[in-house]
Structures are given as structure tokens and as C-alpha cells.
Amino acid sequence: MRRALELIRGCDCMSDKGCPGCIQYTACNQYNAVLSKAAAYIVLAVSIAADEAPRAGRGRVDANNVLGNDNDGFNNNAGGQ
């Protein structure tokens, strides 16, 4: 999951729907119509934090603490930001 998160974070595509290099699946029979690069990042970041929380002695995971104040987590123009 960390490698997928870094792939999304490091991709230079400017589309909110991502690209074949970060989140799109070229064989998708729905043409990747419902994808969101920002949502993929959020799901991965929170999933990783939730997986690591018990090992770190933490209880519940607060998504706001994981994602920070801007809630996007990457420094490109995904989502038109």
C-alpha cells in the first residue's frame, strides 16, 4: 500500500481522475469513469495509518491527523486544486 501511495503522490499528471501511471486501469470496461486521484490517496493513507495504529500503541485513527489540514496529501494539481 505504501508503494501505491508514493506512486500517486509522485505522479505528475494533472487530472483529478489520475492517469494510467497512477490509478487508472487500462482494461477497465467502465473507462475509469468513477476514479478520483485524491480519493485514492485518502483511502490508502487512512488504511495505512489504521494498519499501523495497533503496532504503534495507538487506538483509533483520526483521518484529519493522517491527512493534515489540506486533506490532499500531495503537491500537484489533482482535483483542480
SEKE-31092 format. One line per field, with one value per residue: x, y, z of N, C-alpha, C in turn; residue in one letter; residue number from 1. Coordinates in steps of 0.001 Angstrom, whole numbers, plus 524288, in hexadecimal, padded with zeros to 5 digits. Example, Ala and Ser with C-alpha at 12.3 -4.5 7.8 and 13.67 -1.06 7.14 Angstrom:
n_px <- [83386/83232]
n_py <- [7E9C6/7F736]
n_pz <- [81E78/81BA8]
ca_px <- [8300C/83566]
ca_py <- [7EE6C/7FBDC]
ca_pz <- [81E78/81BE4]
c_px <- [83390/83264]
c_py <- [7F31C/8001E]
c_pz <- [81E78/81EBE]
residuo <- [A/S]
num <- [1/2]
***
This chain:
n_px <- [8032D/807C8/80EA3/8078A/802E6/80B6A/80D15/80414/8054D/80E90/80C4C/80BA5/802D1/7F7FE/7ED94/7E195/7DD71/7E5C8/7EFAC/7F411/7FD91/7FCCF/7F296/7EB22/7E560/7E803/7E215/7D81E/7CAA2/7C3B5/7C84C/7CE57/7C816/7C45D/7CC87/7D51D/7DFED/7E2DE/7DC0A/7DF9C/7E97B/7E6B7/7E127/7E91E/7F0C4/7EB6C/7E8E9/7F2E8/7F651/7EEE1/7F15C/7FB43/7F9B4/7F723/800EA/806FB/8033C/7FAAE/7ED36/7E199/7E190/7E2E4/7DE8E/7E071/7E9B5/7F073/7F01F/7F210/7EFD8/7ECF2/7E885/7EB4C/7F574/7FD0F/805B0/801EB/7F970/7F04F/7E2F0/7E088/7E4B5]
n_py <- [7FB5E/804BB/80685/8083A/81160/8184F/81836/81D40/826F4/82A6D/82B5A/83312/835CB/83DE3/83C5C/83ACB/83110/82AAE/82303/81920/816B6/81827/81641/8122C/8074F/800D9/7F90F/7FA5B/7F8EA/800B6/809B3/80EFF/81664/8193B/81BD7/8223C/82988/82EEC/82A46/81FF3/82148/82497/81BC8/81423/818E0/819B3/80F38/80ABA/80FE6/80C23/8019B/801DB/80625/7FF51/7FA68/802B7/80559/80BA7/80F4B/81177/81691/82347/82946/833A2/8360F/82F72/832D3/83D72/84B7A/84EE0/84688/84165/83D7B/83C8F/84327/8477D/84AE1/8454F/842FD/84CF8/8546D]
n_pz <- [80000/802B1/7FA63/7F23D/7F5E9/7F59C/7EAE8/7E72B/7EC32/7E78A/7DD00/7D1AA/7CC33/7C8BE/7C9A9/7D071/7D053/7CFC7/7C93B/7BFEC/7C443/7CEF1/7D47D/7CD98/7C6CE/7BBDA/7B6F6/7BA73/7B98D/7BAD7/7B84C/7BFBB/7C48A/7CE7F/7D4EB/7DE21/7E08B/7E9A6/7F0F6/7F0A4/7F4F2/7FF25/8030D/802E8/809A6/81356/814E3/815E5/81F03/8262A/8261E/82A79/83445/83D49/83EF1/841B4/84B11/84B5F/84C13/8464B/83926/834B8/829DC/826EC/82C0E/826EB/81C85/81CEE/81C96/81283/80D71/8041E/80243/7FA79/7F1A3/7E7F7/7DD4C/7DED4/7DEA1/7DBEC/7E258]
ca_px <- [80000/80B3F/81099/8033C/80257/80FC9/80C21/80030/807A8/812B6/80A9B/80B2F/7FE21/7F4EC/7E814/7DF58/7DC4B/7EAAB/7F174/7F59C/8024A/7FC03/7EE23/7E7A7/7E620/7E6E3/7DE3E/7D31D/7C665/7C0A3/7CBAA/7D05F/7C4B0/7C326/7D157/7D6C9/7E54F/7E2DB/7D973/7E32A/7ED80/7E45A/7E00E/7EE1E/7F345/7E887/7E987/7F82B/7F664/7EBBA/7F450/7FFD1/7F82D/7F7D9/80676/80940/800C0/7F67C/7E7FC/7DF02/7E46A/7E01D/7E009/7E283/7EF32/7F366/7F040/7F383/7EBA5/7EB3F/7E5B6/7EC98/7F9FF/800EC/806DB/800E8/7F479/7EC13/7DE02/7DFF0/7E670]
ca_py <- [80000/80951/80773/80A91/816B8/81B5B/818A5/82164/82BDE/82C04/82BCB/8387B/836CF/8423C/83AE4/838F1/82B83/827DE/82164/8139E/8161E/8186D/81357/80FE8/801F6/80146/7F535/7FB68/7F91F/8056E/80DF7/811B8/81AF2/81AA8/81C40/82740/82931/830B1/8264A/81B78/822BD/824A5/81662/81192/81B3B/81836/80989/809C7/811BB/80886/7FCC1/802B1/80822/7FB98/7F974/8076C/80623/80F84/80D24/81300/819F2/827FE/82A69/838F1/835F0/82CA0/835BF/842E7/84F48/84FB4/841C5/83F08/83A4B/83C9F/84874/84885/84D73/84179/8450E/85264/857DE]
ca_pz <- [80000/802C7/7F519/7EF4A/7F7D2/7F374/7E552/7E684/7EDEA/7E406/7D794/7CFE8/7C91B/7CAC5/7C98A/7D559/7CF99/7CF6D/7C40D/7C012/7C761/7D4A0/7D694/7C9AF/7C508/7B644/7B53F/7BD06/7B5BD/7BBE3/7B6A1/7C452/7C522/7D3EA/7D7F2/7E035/7E276/7EF18/7F426/7F0FC/7F8BC/8045F/8049C/8040D/80E39/8180B/8157E/817F9/8246F/82947/8267C/82DCE/83969/84198/83FDA/843FB/8501B/84AF9/84B83/8416E/83593/8332C/82474/82693/82DA7/822E4/817A6/81DA7/81BFC/80D1F/80BEA/7FF17/8032D/7F660/7EFEB/7E276/7DC59/7DEBD/7E07D/7DA68/7E686]
c_px <- [80360/80D62/80C61/80277/806A3/80F32/80843/8028F/80BA3/81118/809AB/80641/7FAD0/7EF19/7E63A/7DDDF/7E139/7EC07/7F2DF/7FA80/80158/7F74B/7EAAE/7E940/7E462/7E2D8/7D8E0/7CEC7/7C2B3/7C3ED/7CD9C/7CD1F/7C3ED/7C804/7D26A/7DC3B/7E58E/7E060/7DCE4/7E76D/7EB5A/7E36B/7E51D/7F09D/7F090/7E8F7/7EEDB/7F86C/7F355/7EE8D/7F8DB/7FE6E/7F8E6/7FD98/80916/806C8/7FC87/7F14E/7E5BB/7E267/7E0E9/7E202/7E24D/7E835/7F298/7F43A/7F218/7EEED/7E9A2/7E858/7E6FE/7F18C/7FDF5/8013C/8063C/7FB76/7EFF1/7E726/7DD47/7E1C4/7EB45]
c_py <- [804EC/80A8F/809EC/81044/81A37/81C0F/81D07/826AF/82DE2/82CC7/83185/8399C/83AF9/84104/83915/83335/82841/8268D/81B97/812A9/81632/81541/810B7/80A58/801BF/7FD5E/7F602/7FBF3/7FDB6/80A4F/81154/81684/81CB0/81B56/821CC/8268A/82AC1/82C9E/82179/81C86/82276/81F18/8138D/813B9/81999/81258/8082C/80B59/80E04/8035E/7FD43/80451/8042C/7FA8F/7FE15/808A9/80A4E/80CAA/80E73/816A6/81E7D/82989/82FDF/8392D/8334B/83018/83B5C/84679/84FC3/84B07/83FBF/83BD5/83A0C/8420A/84932/84AC4/8499D/843E7/84AC4/8563B/85AC6]
c_pz <- [80000/7FD55/7F1B0/7F0E0/7F5A0/7ED8F/7E431/7E7DC/7E9F3/7DE5D/7D62D/7CCCD/7CBC9/7CB0A/7CEDF/7D50E/7CF1F/7C9CF/7C455/7C35A/7CD39/7D67A/7D285/7C832/7BF56/7B44A/7B7C2/7B8F7/7B6BF/7BAEE/7BB29/7C5BE/7CAC9/7D753/7D9C2/7E27B/7E83C/7F2AF/7F4C7/7F503/7FE4A/80650/80610/80907/81343/818FF/817CB/81DB3/827FC/82A13/82A51/8335F/83DD6/842E2/8428E/8494A/85011/84A75/8463B/83E32/83412/82DB8/823E4/82839/82988/81E21/8183F/81C7D/8166D/80AD7/80681/7FF55/7FED6/7F410/7EA16/7E1E9/7DC1D/7E10A/7DF42/7DE81/7E507]
residuo <- [M/R/R/A/L/E/L/I/R/G/C/D/C/M/S/D/K/G/C/P/G/C/I/Q/Y/T/A/C/N/Q/Y/N/A/V/L/S/K/A/A/A/Y/I/V/L/A/V/S/I/A/A/D/E/A/P/R/A/G/R/G/R/V/D/A/N/N/V/L/G/N/D/N/D/G/F/N/N/N/A/G/G/Q]
num <- [1/2/3/4/5/6/7/8/9/10/11/12/13/14/15/16/17/18/19/20/21/22/23/24/25/26/27/28/29/30/31/32/33/34/35/36/37/38/39/40/41/42/43/44/45/46/47/48/49/50/51/52/53/54/55/56/57/58/59/60/61/62/63/64/65/66/67/68/69/70/71/72/73/74/75/76/77/78/79/80/81]
***
